Amino acid sequence: MHRLLRTFTALTALTALGLTAGCSSESGKGEERAATEAGPSTDAGRTASQSAFWVDPQSAAARQVRQWEQEGRTQDAAALKRISERPMAVWPAGDDPAPDIKAAVDGAARDDRTAVLVAYNIPHRDCGQHSAGGAHSSDFYRQWVDAFAGAIGDRPAVVILEPDAIPHIVDGCTPAEYHDERFSLLSGAIQRLKEQPRVKVYLDAGNPGWINRADKLSEPLQQAGIDRADGFSLNVSNFQDDATIKAYGRSLSGIVGGKHFVMDTSRNGKGPLAGDRADAWCNPPGRGLGTPPTDKTGEELLDAVLWIKRPGDSDGPCRGGPAAGQWWPDYALGLARNAKDA
């Protein structure tokens, strides 16, 4: 596979986080990390985020900051707060997403914030690559989505729906015999999630470096029910720069009925790694945190800038990294030191 920058893995055995770019694409994936149990709400997180979205006080980054402070690594701890004090998405793990979802939406409610959640469990996920896995059947996936939605209840939430699922159809990585099933499951997931009164759903549409012609996504997105979603998501776990994503988003919006979009800026502060794109998706060196999450974008079509990929979680066992989705403090520290707003 020659992904375009991805990041996330299986839900049952692997726990995912990510974005692939197909059998011979280069999206951005890695393995998803389970949401940690919500701790006490903190005013510090609220102030640092300066956005409508929830900061998890028990994230891996927050725990690392506390450990380094105890060890006297005060400068490193201070740098890492650029991650720990920002809102990041929750990728629920395991066959039952409800505990992670409930912890997130309850924590967000205590802070008067909105949780950002990722539904990433589609059957035949990631074409058998690093983030392979997903639900073992269509029926199980529908049950999983029902549990996901039910756990949100009447809380506000933003849901990023199935990173890579549509782009993998477009790039040919997902076998044709699974296409109709996938369209049906995605459409059903949108319908079920939108039954929750305060949920916004964004169907993933990959990134500009993966499916470089936006028009190729139009029909698949329509078949998957984009008309019932609030919009689409771009750049999940990828490194494309803000200007490139926005231009692509405006173009795609124009061919899918003017739908709005959100974009992942968690690691795009330095843009994509130059050179061989086949080697650029996995823990690329020298990258930095991007624009901090906010719902004040100044762009009519751009609903929010989000950190969907949790910065510091490995893309996989490349360049000395741990397994996909596992916390890698040294890489996280590099992202923080190279942050766009540092």
C-alpha positions as CSV (number, residue, x, y, z in Angstrom):
1,M,0.0,0.0,0.0
2,H,1.3,3.3,-0.6
3,R,-0.9,5.5,1.5
4,L,-0.8,9.2,1.4
5,L,-0.3,9.8,5.1
6,R,-2.5,7.7,7.3
7,T,-3.0,6.7,10.9
8,F,-5.2,4.1,12.7
9,T,-6.0,0.4,13.3
10,A,-8.5,-2.2,14.2
11,L,-11.2,-1.8,16.7
12,T,-11.5,-5.1,18.4
13,A,-8.0,-6.5,18.2
14,L,-6.2,-3.4,17.0
15,T,-8.0,-0.2,18.0
16,A,-7.8,2.4,15.2
17,L,-7.3,6.1,14.4
18,G,-7.1,7.1,10.9
19,L,-7.0,7.7,7.3
20,T,-5.7,5.4,4.6
21,A,-5.1,6.2,1.0
22,G,-5.9,2.9,-0.4
23,C,-4.1,-0.1,-1.9
24,S,-1.7,2.1,-3.7
25,S,-2.6,5.5,-2.2
26,E,-1.1,7.4,0.6
27,S,-3.7,8.7,3.0
28,G,-2.9,9.2,6.6
29,K,-3.8,6.5,9.0
30,G,-2.9,5.0,12.2
31,E,-4.4,3.0,14.9
32,E,-7.1,4.4,17.1
33,R,-6.6,4.8,20.7
34,A,-9.3,4.1,23.2
35,A,-10.8,7.1,24.9
36,T,-9.6,7.5,28.4
37,E,-12.0,7.7,31.3
38,A,-13.0,11.3,31.9
39,G,-11.4,13.0,34.8
40,P,-12.5,16.2,36.6
41,S,-13.2,19.1,34.4
42,T,-10.5,21.8,34.3
43,D,-10.8,25.5,33.6
44,A,-7.2,25.3,32.2
45,G,-8.4,23.1,29.3
46,R,-11.3,25.4,28.6
47,T,-9.1,28.5,28.4
48,A,-6.4,26.9,26.3
49,S,-8.8,25.5,23.7
50,Q,-10.6,28.8,23.0
51,S,-13.1,26.8,21.1
52,A,-16.4,25.0,21.5
53,F,-14.8,21.6,21.8
54,W,-14.0,19.4,24.7
55,V,-10.5,18.9,26.1
56,D,-9.9,15.5,27.7
57,P,-8.1,16.0,31.0
58,Q,-7.0,12.4,31.0
59,S,-5.6,12.1,27.5
60,A,-2.2,10.4,26.9
61,A,-0.7,13.9,26.4
62,A,-2.1,15.2,29.6
63,R,-0.8,12.2,31.6
64,Q,2.6,12.6,29.9
65,V,2.7,16.3,30.9
66,R,2.1,15.4,34.6
67,Q,4.8,12.6,34.5
68,W,7.4,14.9,33.0
69,E,6.6,17.7,35.5
70,Q,7.2,15.1,38.3
71,E,10.4,14.1,36.7
72,G,11.6,17.7,36.4
73,R,11.4,17.8,32.6
74,T,9.6,21.2,32.9
75,Q,10.5,22.5,29.4
76,D,9.3,19.4,27.7
77,A,6.1,19.4,29.8
78,A,5.4,23.0,28.9
79,A,5.9,22.2,25.2
80,L,3.6,19.2,25.3
81,K,0.8,21.3,26.8
82,R,0.3,22.6,23.2
83,I,-1.2,19.1,22.7
84,S,-2.7,18.3,26.1
85,E,-4.6,21.6,26.4
86,R,-6.3,21.3,23.0
87,P,-9.5,19.5,22.0
88,M,-9.0,16.2,20.2
89,A,-11.3,13.6,18.8
90,V,-12.3,10.4,20.6
91,W,-12.0,7.1,18.7
92,P,-14.0,4.6,20.7
93,A,-12.5,1.1,21.0
94,G,-13.8,-2.4,21.2
95,D,-17.1,-4.0,20.2
96,D,-19.1,-1.7,22.5
97,P,-18.4,2.0,21.8
98,A,-20.9,3.2,24.4
99,P,-18.5,3.5,27.4
100,D,-16.0,5.7,25.6
101,I,-18.7,7.8,24.0
102,K,-20.5,8.4,27.2
103,A,-17.3,9.4,29.0
104,A,-16.6,11.9,26.3
105,V,-20.1,13.5,26.1
106,D,-20.5,13.6,29.8
107,G,-17.1,15.2,30.3
108,A,-17.9,17.7,27.6
109,A,-21.3,18.5,29.2
110,R,-19.5,19.3,32.5
111,D,-17.3,21.8,30.7
112,D,-20.2,23.1,28.6
113,R,-18.4,21.9,25.5
114,T,-19.0,19.6,22.5
115,A,-17.4,16.2,22.1
116,V,-15.8,15.3,18.8
117,L,-16.2,11.6,18.0
118,V,-15.0,9.3,15.2
119,A,-17.0,6.3,14.0
120,Y,-14.5,4.0,12.5
121,N,-15.7,0.4,12.3
122,I,-16.9,-0.2,8.8
123,P,-16.6,-3.8,7.6
124,H,-13.5,-4.5,5.4
125,R,-11.8,-1.4,6.8
126,D,-8.5,-0.2,5.3
127,C,-8.3,-3.0,2.7
128,G,-6.5,-5.3,5.2
129,Q,-3.7,-2.8,5.8
130,H,-2.5,-1.3,9.1
131,S,-6.0,-0.3,10.3
132,A,-7.6,-3.5,9.1
133,G,-10.5,-4.9,10.9
134,G,-13.9,-3.3,11.5
135,A,-17.2,-4.9,12.2
136,H,-17.4,-8.6,11.2
137,S,-20.8,-8.2,9.5
138,S,-23.3,-5.6,8.3
139,D,-25.7,-6.5,11.1
140,F,-23.1,-6.1,13.7
141,Y,-22.1,-2.7,12.2
142,R,-25.7,-1.5,12.4
143,Q,-25.8,-2.6,16.1
144,W,-22.5,-0.8,16.7
145,V,-23.7,2.4,15.2
146,D,-27.0,2.2,17.2
147,A,-25.0,1.8,20.4
148,F,-22.7,4.7,19.4
149,A,-25.6,7.0,18.7
150,G,-27.6,5.9,21.7
151,A,-24.6,6.7,24.0
152,I,-24.6,10.3,22.8
153,G,-28.2,10.8,23.9
154,D,-29.2,14.4,23.8
155,R,-25.7,15.7,24.3
156,P,-24.1,17.9,21.5
157,A,-21.5,16.0,19.4
158,V,-19.7,16.2,16.2
159,V,-19.2,12.8,14.5
160,I,-16.6,12.1,11.8
161,L,-18.0,9.1,9.9
162,E,-15.7,6.4,8.7
163,P,-12.4,7.9,7.6
164,D,-11.2,6.4,4.3
165,A,-14.4,4.5,3.6
166,I,-15.4,6.5,0.5
167,P,-11.9,7.3,-0.8
168,H,-11.1,3.6,-0.7
169,I,-14.0,2.9,-3.0
170,V,-12.8,5.7,-5.3
171,D,-9.2,4.5,-5.5
172,G,-10.2,0.9,-6.1
173,C,-8.7,-0.5,-3.0
174,T,-12.1,-1.8,-1.6
175,P,-13.2,-4.6,-3.8
176,A,-16.3,-3.9,-6.0
177,E,-18.4,-6.6,-4.3
178,Y,-18.3,-4.6,-1.1
179,H,-19.4,-1.2,-2.6
180,D,-23.1,-1.5,-2.3
181,E,-22.9,-2.8,1.2
182,R,-20.7,0.1,2.2
183,F,-23.0,2.7,0.6
184,S,-26.0,1.2,2.4
185,L,-24.2,1.1,5.8
186,L,-22.9,4.6,5.6
187,S,-26.3,5.9,4.5
188,G,-27.9,4.0,7.4
189,A,-25.3,5.3,9.9
190,I,-26.0,8.9,8.9
191,Q,-29.7,8.4,9.3
192,R,-29.3,6.8,12.7
193,L,-26.8,9.4,14.0
194,K,-29.0,12.2,12.9
195,E,-31.9,10.9,15.0
196,Q,-29.9,12.3,18.0
197,P,-31.1,15.9,18.3
198,R,-27.8,17.6,18.8
199,V,-25.4,15.6,16.5
200,K,-23.6,16.9,13.5
201,V,-22.3,14.2,11.1
202,Y,-19.5,14.7,8.6
203,L,-18.9,11.9,6.1
204,D,-15.2,11.5,5.4
205,A,-13.9,12.5,1.9
206,G,-10.2,11.8,2.3
207,N,-7.6,14.5,1.4
208,P,-6.4,16.5,-1.6
209,G,-3.2,14.5,-1.9
210,W,-5.1,11.2,-2.2
211,I,-8.1,11.7,-4.4
212,N,-6.7,14.8,-6.3
213,R,-9.8,15.3,-8.4
214,A,-12.8,16.3,-6.2
215,D,-15.3,15.3,-8.9
216,K,-14.4,11.7,-8.5
217,L,-15.9,11.8,-5.0
218,S,-19.3,13.3,-6.0
219,E,-21.2,10.2,-7.0
220,P,-19.9,8.0,-4.2
221,L,-20.7,10.6,-1.6
222,Q,-24.2,11.0,-3.0
223,Q,-24.7,7.2,-2.9
224,A,-23.5,7.2,0.7
225,G,-26.2,9.7,1.8
226,I,-24.2,13.0,2.0
227,D,-27.5,14.9,1.4
228,R,-28.6,13.8,4.9
229,A,-25.3,14.6,6.6
230,D,-24.2,18.0,7.8
231,G,-21.2,17.8,5.4
232,F,-17.9,16.1,4.9
233,S,-14.5,15.9,6.6
234,L,-11.1,16.3,5.0
235,N,-7.4,15.6,5.8
236,V,-8.0,13.1,8.7
237,S,-4.6,12.0,9.9
238,N,-3.0,13.7,6.9
239,F,-0.6,16.6,6.5
240,Q,-2.0,18.8,3.7
241,D,-1.7,22.5,4.5
242,D,-4.7,24.7,5.4
243,A,-4.9,26.6,2.1
244,T,-4.8,23.4,0.0
245,I,-7.6,21.8,2.1
246,K,-9.8,24.8,2.0
247,A,-9.5,25.2,-1.8
248,Y,-10.3,21.5,-2.2
249,G,-13.2,21.7,0.3
250,R,-14.8,24.6,-1.6
251,S,-14.4,22.7,-4.9
252,L,-16.0,19.5,-3.5
253,S,-18.8,21.5,-1.8
254,G,-19.7,22.9,-5.1
255,I,-20.4,19.5,-6.6
256,V,-22.2,18.0,-3.6
257,G,-25.0,20.5,-3.2
258,G,-23.1,23.2,-1.2
259,K,-22.4,21.0,1.8
260,H,-20.1,22.4,4.5
261,F,-17.0,20.7,5.7
262,V,-14.5,20.3,8.6
263,M,-10.8,19.7,8.4
264,D,-8.1,18.0,10.5
265,T,-5.1,20.3,11.2
266,S,-3.6,18.2,14.0
267,R,-0.3,17.6,12.3
268,N,-0.2,19.8,9.2
269,G,1.7,22.8,10.6
270,K,4.6,22.1,8.3
271,G,2.6,20.6,5.5
272,P,3.3,17.2,3.9
273,L,6.7,15.6,3.8
274,A,8.5,16.5,0.6
275,G,9.7,13.7,-1.7
276,D,8.4,10.2,-2.2
277,R,4.7,10.3,-1.2
278,A,4.7,6.5,-0.7
279,D,6.9,7.0,2.3
280,A,5.3,10.2,3.5
281,W,2.3,9.0,5.4
282,C,3.9,7.1,8.3
283,N,5.4,9.1,11.2
284,P,7.1,11.6,8.8
285,P,9.9,13.6,10.5
286,G,9.9,17.3,11.1
287,R,6.1,17.7,11.1
288,G,4.3,20.1,13.5
289,L,1.0,20.8,15.1
290,G,-1.3,22.8,12.9
291,T,-4.0,25.5,13.4
292,P,-5.6,24.9,16.9
293,P,-9.2,23.6,16.9
294,T,-12.0,26.2,16.6
295,D,-15.5,26.7,15.3
296,K,-14.7,30.3,14.5
297,T,-13.2,29.8,11.0
298,G,-14.1,32.9,9.2
299,E,-15.1,30.7,6.2
300,E,-18.7,30.2,5.2
301,L,-18.3,26.6,4.2
302,L,-15.8,25.6,6.8
303,D,-17.7,24.7,10.0
304,A,-14.7,23.8,12.1
305,V,-11.0,23.2,12.3
306,L,-10.5,20.1,14.3
307,W,-7.7,17.8,15.7
308,I,-9.2,14.5,14.6
309,K,-6.1,12.5,14.5
310,R,-4.7,12.6,18.1
311,P,-1.2,14.1,17.7
312,G,1.4,11.9,19.3
313,D,-0.3,8.6,18.4
314,S,1.9,6.6,16.1
315,D,1.0,5.9,12.5
316,G,2.6,2.5,12.7
317,P,5.9,0.7,13.2
318,C,7.9,2.9,10.8
319,R,10.8,5.3,11.6
320,G,11.2,3.7,15.0
321,G,7.6,4.2,16.0
322,P,5.4,1.8,18.1
323,A,2.4,0.0,16.7
324,A,-0.2,2.2,15.1
325,G,-2.4,4.1,17.5
326,Q,0.0,3.8,20.4
327,W,1.2,6.9,22.2
328,W,4.7,8.0,21.2
329,P,6.0,10.8,23.5
330,D,9.1,11.6,21.5
331,Y,7.2,12.1,18.3
332,A,4.5,14.1,20.2
333,L,7.2,16.4,21.6
334,G,8.6,17.0,18.0
335,L,5.1,18.0,16.8
336,A,4.8,20.4,19.7
337,R,8.1,22.0,19.2
338,N,7.4,22.5,15.5
339,A,3.9,23.8,16.2
340,K,2.5,26.4,13.8
341,D,1.7,28.7,16.8
342,A,4.9,28.0,18.7
